[in-house]
Amino acid sequence: MSGRFRSFSFVDRITRCSGRHIEGQYTVPASASRFPASLMAEAVGQLAAWAAMAESDELPNAVLGA
């Protein structure tokens, strides 16, 4: 391993963010034969992190598409 950090995201796009409510979209690759529940849970966690950052004004509105 080269020591470089590689991130992954299961959120392609945040479609709605207002207060504590957030919705997002992710397109499962066509080559994937299944999408495990553990990865769905990770996607929910990622959305929760985005919502927390938005709630604390840590994100510029451009990131949220607002």
N, C-alpha and C positions, 0 to 999 in steps of 0.2 A: 504494500500500500504506500502511496506517495505522501501520505500525511495531510492531504488536502481534504477539507470538509466537503462532503456532498450531501446536500439536503434533498428531501423529497416532499412532495405535497400532493395530497389527495383532494385539493380544492383548486379547480381550474379558474373559477370565477365566483366572486361574492355577488349574489343577485339582490340581496336586501340586507340592510343593517340599520336598525333603529333601536337605540337603547340596548336592552339585553337580548333583543331578538335578532338573529342572524340566519340567513339562508345562503347556501352556496351550491355550486354545480361541479360535478366531476364526471368526465366521460371515461368509462372503463375501456382500455384499449381493446380493439377487435380481436387481437391475438390472444387475449386472456380467456381461458376456458371457464374460469370462475373467479369470484372476488370474495375472499374470506371475510367472515364477520369481524375478525380482529382488525382488518384494514378499514372496515366501515367505522369501527370504534375510533380508530386513529383519525379518520376524516372528521368525525364529530369533535374530537379533541382539538384538531387544528382550527376548526371553526370557532370553538370556544376561546382559543388563544387570540384569534383575530378580534372577536367580540370584546374581550377584556382589554386589548390594546386600544380599540376604538373608544371604549367607555372611559379610559383614562387619558384620552387625547394624545396617545403616543403615536398615532398614525396620521399622516397627512391625508386629507380627503381624497386626493388623487389616487391613492392606493386602493381605497374603497370604491372608486369609480363614481364618487359623488360630485 
